[in-house]
Amino acid sequence: MCGIVGCIGRGDGTVDVLMDGLRSLEYRGYDSAGIAVGPSMGVLRKSGELDALSAVVDANRPTGTYGIGHTRWSTHGPPTDRNAHPHTDESGRVAVVHNGIIENYATLKAELEETGVTFTSDTDTEVVPHLIARALDAGDDPESAFHNTVDRLEGSYAIAAIIEGSETIYAARQGSPLVVGVGEDCTYLASDVPAFVDHTRDVVFLEDGQRVIATPTGYTILDTDRQPVEMAVQTVSYTAEETGKSGYDHYMLKEIHEQPTALRQCFSGRADALDGTITLEEVDEIPQPNAVQFVACGTSYHAALYGAAILREMGIPAEAYLASEYALSPPPLSLGTLVVGITQSGETADTLAALRDAKSRGVSTLALTNTVNSTAARECDHAVYIRAGPEIGVAATKTFSSQLVGCNLLAEELVDGPRDLRPLIESLRDLPDDVQSILDSSRAEELVEEYADSDAYFFIGRGTNVAVALEGALKCKEISYEHAEGFPAGELKHGPLALVTPETPVFAVVTGDDERAQKTLGNIKEVQARGAPVIAVTDGESDAAEIADETLMIPETSERAAPVLANVQLQLFSYHLADALGRPIDKPRNLAKSVTVE
Amino acid sequence: MLPAGTRPILEHVLNALIDAGVDDIHLVVGYQANRVRSHFGSTYREVPITYHTQTNQLGSGHALLQAQDGPDESFLLVNGDQIIDHRIVEAVSNAHTDTATLAVVEGPEAVDYGAVSLDGDEITELVEQPASGEFRLFNAGVYAFTQRIFETLETLSVERGELPLSDAIQQLIDDEVHTVGGVRTDHFWMDATHAWDLLSLSRELLSRGWVDAPAIDTDIYVEDTANVHPDATLVGPVVVDSDAVIEAGAVVGPYAAIGASATVGAGSALRDVVVDTDTTIGPNTTAVEVVAGQGCEIGAGLTAGGGPADVALDERVYSDVDLGGVVADRVEIGGGATLEPGALIGPGATVGDGVVVRGRIDAGSEVVR
């Protein structure tokens, strides 16, 4: 999981464009970074955050009229200077940046080493410059050398290369995102649009197998047979404006506070409150599926658990699967099953692999995503957008809330039969204001003062609140680095209760006052008996607030909307806990925003 | 972030600045800072916004000092709670030559504002809320300054919890070296001191068509995503923002601004109202001259018949205010309640079924009968 950029036609401004581009892609990975510029073939690279590379660039002042850059999140080899991209061949004639995994790199590396090539890094990427150099030595012109090399690669990759003596950037996409930015007299390449959105909003979204040859006079897109193809230039609407922190200390806090707006956008125009109907404009009539399988990873998997739970309540057999397990151990599928991939970025490699597997077995697929034109959106039969706006913080917040609303809209769209949706619509319309009231009055920060030095944090809930408990724990561990676990409340006594002590606060998500709530109250007493302090996240309908040691209140709402609200309280707790502990909240160690490797 | 029409006042302010050609905006935020940040983000209409936080609210001069690291050279300064025609901003910007320039307007309101004396293009005197009625000219609250204003502010100290900007301007007026310019203007400006001013502000905006939603008929502005029942009646001027719902038989307008995701119940009659985002008004409500904040839940059959009323606020009585009532953010009102003219209900208060509200109800309180 990395980010790549490239730019040609910008003359002396090239280095600045590359560095700015890398900065806006930093969310994709940040344990090392580097750039290469031509015609000098100068390469600068550095482990650590981008500032480390900036210092080297400022000291060396490289010049060039075209170049490529890379920000890395390690998959092969530790984050060191020598593993940082760009990688070069032995003579320095070729520089390459790469995002993805080259699956046959061991074979290629062995083959190259047999011919006497010495490798200087632990990366899979390094085979690429050596292969290009060998093709050049064999008499290939630079473009043929690039094509002949790419033809030999297996796996998923987005690659960009520059080759000495040719004022050209060569790039290829297979399984990892790569977009072309079309400027006036210049061409940009990047893993994601924000890298060049300051310069142009005209974008070509490449498809797998395609290659780009960019020169100062323009670009050509070729297919795998090296034949030119015409690709539509699309204008993207969002701007770099939405990627600033607007005065908040962290993107995560900004995005938590953006949730009322994000939820409003997600819901806008999709429900008719007068006749109680919900319509998703972007999907044609989808026949009611016999069963639904959700595939997703991380936070999106928790949204999938929620989505599956509400579909089951509506009488549709539905399950959530971890995407990384799904493709390798696929569950049985019958025709008439719909497979729904939930992925914020639409580029999550595990989720894409699961969706492709489902598609290959002949069932229809649907992407529930935040990113228009993403790979998931293009490859699935249907795409539903959650419209949360760009999310930069590695820890997903507003996109999770919008995914939950998206699950509701999708479920109502999928399931036939007359029913009165007005109460649901009313509660979803109220969500932005209900979230705002939590943001205005949450006690989460006070609770952090009391519980900041606990041994561990546990989160429990039942029904759709299981998803909230798991997500609360994930948020807590990923940004605070504290030990946190979420459980279905009834599972506590089957093992985890052994971990519960007076030093392990338990967050109990209790909404409504049904049997699930009543049984969760029993679980609260169970952990209190072991001396653990209990923080109830509750709407006050049950006795949870009276029994618990502390409460985080949410407004009363429908059963479907309550998990969104409960989750906001837990987001705030995790944020303030991480802040109190001085963690790098927007860039937690070892994590990347969208994981485009399997 | 109070609404004028269906948009926060601050949004109108930024529109005026950008329409006047401003390309760099600094916002000093304190109260509801996060709401402001989340609403505008880091740019508005492609103009970058830098936020400066004022932790303690110690007056307008103190607020300006928070932005000392902001603009490098001359800059414009406006208030966040005042709607102004962009031509006032242009006039001040064009006239600005030395130290400080401010917009001057004429009217009987001078006694409530910073009254000024003007000699040609130069301000010779600035008197805050003058006791006598001799002044007709006053400061419209639109300024241009050089960096000098920061130096001047730094020489002053906070007294009685306030560091007013007018003290610094007064010092510049008294200074021999510097002059303070004044530009006469008669373009539209209006501020909202009290919640009921939002009604006249919205009236003005609606009359001028200063609303975002597309016009579907003369003086009738409805967003595409709004949901108006075919049996409901909109009487212009009226604006209905995105995802708002107007149920069957409701009559809305004239002079009604219905915010995003707000609901007007079946058979309700609303005239001269500002209903902010996410507020639900139950069926068969009669509301005249009512301001309702965000996220209120108003039960069926409310009656608020409109002013005039004498309103007591902050140890002062305002006579003959045309006001049916002010319902602040997140108030809940039960069915069949009545607002006597001039009723003020504080944020988060709960009012029970059938209650007759007279005078003022404090924030967060619960009234059962």
Contacts between the chains, C-beta under 8 A, distances in Angstrom:
chain1	res1	chain2	res2	distance
A	239	B	43	7.4
A	239	B	46	7.0
A	241	B	41	6.2
A	241	B	42	5.8
A	241	B	43	3.5
A	241	B	46	6.7
A	241	B	48	7.7
A	242	B	41	6.1
A	242	B	42	7.7
A	243	B	42	7.8
A	244	B	41	6.9
A	244	B	42	2.8
A	244	B	43	7.1
A	244	B	48	7.9
A	245	B	42	6.9
A	246	B	37	4.5
A	246	B	38	7.4
A	246	B	40	7.2
A	246	B	41	4.9
A	246	B	42	4.6
A	246	B	49	7.4
A	246	B	51	6.6
A	247	B	29	7.4
A	247	B	33	7.7
A	247	B	37	5.1
A	247	B	42	7.9
A	247	B	50	7.7
A	247	B	51	3.2
A	247	B	53	7.2
A	248	B	34	7.7
A	248	B	37	6.3
A	254	B	37	7.3
A	254	B	38	7.4
A	257	B	34	5.2
A	257	B	37	7.1
A	257	B	38	4.4
A	258	B	38	5.4
A	260	B	38	7.4
A	261	B	38	6.5
A	261	B	39	7.7
A	264	B	243	7.3
A	264	B	260	6.9
A	264	B	261	6.7
A	267	B	243	7.1
A	268	B	225	5.2
A	268	B	242	5.8
A	268	B	243	5.3
A	269	B	224	7.0
A	269	B	225	3.8
A	269	B	242	7.6
A	269	B	243	6.9
A	272	B	227	5.9
A	273	B	227	5.7
A	273	B	245	4.5
A	273	B	263	7.1
A	274	B	227	5.4
A	274	B	229	5.4
A	274	B	245	6.3
A	274	B	247	6.6
A	274	B	248	7.7
A	429	B	243	6.9
A	429	B	261	5.3
A	429	B	263	7.8
A	429	B	278	7.5
A	430	B	278	6.6
A	430	B	295	7.8
A	432	B	261	6.9
A	432	B	277	7.8
A	432	B	278	6.3
A	433	B	261	7.7
A	433	B	277	7.0
A	433	B	278	3.7
A	433	B	294	6.2
A	433	B	295	3.7
A	433	B	330	7.7
A	434	B	295	7.8
A	436	B	35	8.0
A	436	B	294	7.5
A	436	B	295	7.1
A	437	B	295	6.6
A	437	B	330	6.2
A	439	B	34	7.1
